[in-house]
Amino acid sequence: MSTTNSATSTSLRRNLIWIATIIAVLLTVMAIYDIANGERNISVWLSIVCWPIVAILNAVQLYRLHRQP
């Protein structure tokens, strides 16, 4: 039964990481759009740095989950 729980947990984790990655990409696009429209707030510049980092780290986690036996 623990194998089933482990597989379900891995599947749930993978789905949540995908959702977080999609959200991070969308927030990055929104920040780029804001900068293109003249926004110059520090929060926009921070989001340009932070959201791509989140997306990249999520991609690394997905890669590691995929390589697990």
N, C-alpha and C positions, 0 to 999 in steps of 0.2 A: 504494500500500500504506500510505502514511502516513495517508491519509484514514481508512482502516479502523481503524488503530491509534488515531487520534485519537478516532474515534467510540466505540470500545471503551473507551478511557481515560475519556472523558466519562461514558459509561454506568456504568462501575465507580465513578467518583467520585460520581455521583449516588446510586447504591445505598448506598455507604458513608455519605454524608451523611444519607440517610434513616434508616439504622440508628442512627447517632449521635444523630439528633434524637429517635427513638423512645425510646432509652435515656435521654436527658436528660429527656424528659417523664416517663418512669416514675420516675426518681430524684427529680424534683421532687415528684411525687405521694407517693412514700414519705417524703420529708422533711416534707411537710405532714401526713401521717398521724402521723409521729413527734411533731411539735409538738402535734397534737391530742390525743395520748395522754400528754402531760405531759413529753416529753423537752425538756430545756432546754440541751443541750450546745452549745458554740460550733460544732462541726462541723455540727450540724443547721441552725443559722442561716446558716452559710456556704453550705450546699448550697441553702438557699432562695434565696440571692442568685445563686450561680454557675450552677446547672443551667438556670434559665430564660434566663440570658444565653447559655449554650451553645446552647440550642434556638433562640433568636432569631437568633443568628449563623449557625446552620446553615440556617435558613429564608432568610436573606439570600443565602447561597451558592447555595441551590437556585434562587432567583429569578434570580440572575445567570446561572446555567448555562442556565436556561430561555430567557433572552433572547439568548443567544449564537446567531449564525447557523449 
